[in-house]
Amino acid sequence: MPSSKATFRDIGAVTIVDLSGLLMLGESSAVLRRVMSDLMTRQRSKIILNFRDVTGIDSAGVGEVIASFKAVKTREGRLKLLNPPQRISDMLALTRLSNVLQVYTDEAVAIRSFDS
């Protein structure tokens, strides 16, 4: 079973979390939780979750994305999505989170969006 991985990089005030592998119930969804906890500790408030290399996601993984959004929002930050898989897009529409979560397909545009 492919493992999941989450690494992050800072571009100025924006942090990009590069996700890869599976985001599913168990250890793989906990990877996102751990990296988001680290970012909250570092007081990063402009975060982009990049799903380009995610090969699969289940409802637990989607739940972690939503929990990440809430954690960042609670700290008055902003979280945006880059290249989300269709399952996440569908879940955002179903839960009406698509009205509050911004989704991008271009990293540079996503980074610049924090300036507006």
C-alpha atoms as one frame of an Amber mdcrd trajectory, in Angstrom:
protein
   0.000   0.000   0.000   1.503   3.372  -0.983   2.269   5.581   1.965   1.119
   9.126   2.343   3.422  12.048   2.774   3.020  15.721   3.595   5.895  18.148
   3.312   5.722  21.894   3.416   7.642  24.795   2.021   7.390  28.489   2.742
   7.203  31.045  -0.047   7.286  34.334   1.811   4.317  34.422   4.175   2.573
  31.553   2.340   3.113  27.903   3.264   2.446  25.230   0.655   1.747  21.732
   1.961   2.600  19.197  -0.738   0.534  16.053  -0.183   1.218  12.736  -1.884
  -0.027   9.169  -1.785  -3.263   8.139  -0.110  -5.250  10.251   2.340  -7.356
   7.576   3.963  -8.574   6.417   7.344  -5.755   5.662   9.747  -2.128   6.669
   9.578  -2.326   8.291   6.168  -4.961  10.869   7.176  -3.030  11.508  10.412
  -0.100  12.760   8.288  -2.093  15.858   7.320  -3.202  16.379  10.928   0.421
  16.318  12.143   1.724  18.760   9.547  -1.170  21.149  10.187  -0.496  20.999
  13.932   3.142  21.865  13.240   2.108  24.806  11.060  -0.280  26.087  13.724
   2.560  25.892  16.260   4.720  27.921  13.864   1.827  30.417  13.556   1.576
  30.049   9.785  -1.741  31.567   8.705  -1.625  31.499   4.887  -1.689  27.865
   3.831  -2.212  26.084   0.519  -2.876  22.339   0.446  -1.440  20.978  -2.805
  -3.093  17.710  -3.855  -1.201  17.269  -7.146   0.389  13.949  -6.083  -2.521
  12.532  -4.062  -3.479   9.164  -5.538  -6.578   8.491  -3.443  -8.740   9.977
  -0.715 -11.623   8.662   1.349 -14.135  10.364   3.643 -11.606  10.376   6.518
  -9.142  12.227   4.315 -11.809  14.734   3.294 -12.619  15.102   7.000  -8.984
  15.976   7.708  -9.088  18.649   4.996 -12.206  20.152   6.577 -10.639  19.950
  10.061  -7.546  21.715   8.683  -9.717  24.472   7.243 -11.475  24.955  10.586
  -8.182  24.981  12.540  -6.709  27.661  10.285  -9.907  29.732  10.286 -10.090
  29.587  14.102  -6.669  31.234  14.162  -7.886  33.874  11.692  -5.814  32.397
   8.897  -6.759  31.309   5.395  -6.455  27.883   3.817  -6.771  27.319   0.081
  -6.707  24.192  -2.047  -4.526  23.513  -5.066  -5.328  20.738  -7.570  -7.880
  18.897  -5.392  -9.093  15.503  -6.620 -12.697  15.259  -7.821 -13.787  13.567
  -4.589 -12.779  16.631  -2.566 -14.432  18.992  -5.049 -17.636  16.948  -4.853
 -17.572  16.899  -1.033 -16.979  20.660  -0.886 -19.998  21.223  -3.124 -22.136
  18.814  -1.088 -21.228  20.458   2.234 -21.372  23.969   0.733 -17.764  24.524
   1.782 -17.094  25.389  -1.853 -18.640  28.756  -0.957 -15.857  29.494   1.549
 -12.857  27.436   0.433 -10.993  28.754  -2.571  -9.710  26.207  -5.093  -6.899
  26.811  -7.587  -5.155  24.888 -10.360  -2.170  27.263 -10.670   0.279  27.559
  -7.759   1.435  31.092  -8.595  -2.157  32.340  -8.812  -2.976  30.658  -5.483
  -0.003  32.349  -3.800  -0.907  35.765  -5.223  -4.524  35.342  -4.076  -3.462
  35.961  -0.470  -2.618  39.545  -1.424  -6.220  40.368  -2.252
